[in-house]
């Protein structure tokens, strides 16, 4: 029984990762088409891609910080006995 639950958790995590990768692929494709990255020189496209990755990593860091802050706040409220 525990083995089935572990398989289900692994499958759901895999599904979430696949959806996230698909979402990122759509965002990157739209971003590259809108900026006209296909007509840039190779070094210009490298700079644009580096900038995109820096923005993306900054966004992910902010989302993680917000999640940690919210979890911490909820835990404090729970342990203080507030409804």
VMD Tcl script that draws the C-alpha trace (Angstrom):
set ca {
  {0.00 0.00 0.00}
  {2.83 2.39 0.84}
  {4.54 1.44 -2.39}
  {1.50 2.49 -4.45}
  {1.37 5.85 -2.67}
  {5.06 6.39 -3.39}
  {4.49 5.59 -7.07}
  {1.54 7.96 -7.18}
  {3.59 10.76 -5.57}
  {6.45 10.15 -8.00}
  {4.04 10.17 -10.94}
  {2.36 13.37 -9.82}
  {5.70 15.09 -9.33}
  {6.77 13.96 -12.79}
  {3.52 15.33 -14.22}
  {4.07 18.67 -12.47}
  {7.64 18.86 -13.81}
  {6.43 18.08 -17.35}
  {3.75 20.78 -17.13}
  {6.27 23.30 -15.80}
  {8.71 22.50 -18.60}
  {5.95 22.82 -21.18}
  {4.91 26.15 -19.70}
  {8.50 27.43 -19.79}
  {8.90 26.25 -23.38}
  {5.80 28.19 -24.42}
  {7.02 31.31 -22.62}
  {10.47 31.06 -24.20}
  {9.05 30.46 -27.68}
  {6.72 33.45 -27.37}
  {9.55 35.57 -25.97}
  {11.96 34.60 -28.76}
  {9.38 35.22 -31.49}
  {8.33 38.59 -30.06}
  {11.92 39.81 -29.77}
  {12.81 38.55 -33.23}
  {15.70 36.52 -31.87}
  {15.95 34.50 -35.09}
  {17.26 37.52 -37.03}
  {19.97 38.42 -34.51}
  {23.63 37.56 -34.82}
  {24.81 34.66 -32.66}
  {26.44 36.87 -30.02}
  {23.36 39.10 -29.81}
  {21.10 36.10 -29.27}
  {23.47 34.81 -26.56}
  {23.17 38.14 -24.74}
  {19.39 38.13 -25.06}
  {19.19 34.55 -23.78}
  {21.45 35.32 -20.82}
  {19.27 38.30 -19.94}
  {16.14 36.13 -20.19}
  {17.65 33.47 -17.92}
  {18.68 36.10 -15.36}
  {15.15 37.49 -15.30}
  {13.72 34.00 -15.00}
  {16.02 33.01 -12.13}
  {15.19 36.26 -10.32}
  {11.48 35.55 -10.69}
  {11.89 32.01 -9.36}
  {13.89 33.26 -6.36}
  {11.15 35.77 -5.53}
  {8.44 33.10 -5.77}
  {10.42 30.81 -3.45}
  {10.93 33.64 -0.94}
  {7.21 34.44 -0.97}
  {6.38 30.76 -0.44}
  {8.77 30.48 2.50}
  {7.40 33.69 4.03}
  {3.80 32.50 3.67}
  {4.60 29.07 5.12}
  {6.42 30.69 8.05}
  {3.53 33.06 8.70}
  {0.96 30.26 8.56}
  {3.02 28.12 10.93}
  {3.31 30.99 13.42}
  {-0.45 31.58 13.29}
  {-1.12 27.88 13.74}
  {1.18 27.52 16.76}
  {-0.09 30.70 18.40}
  {-3.59 29.25 18.33}
  {-5.17 31.91 16.18}
  {-8.05 30.81 13.96}
}
mol new
graphics top color blue
foreach p $ca { graphics top sphere $p radius 0.5 }
foreach p [lrange $ca 0 end-1] q [lrange $ca 1 end] { graphics top cylinder $p $q radius 0.2 }
display resetview
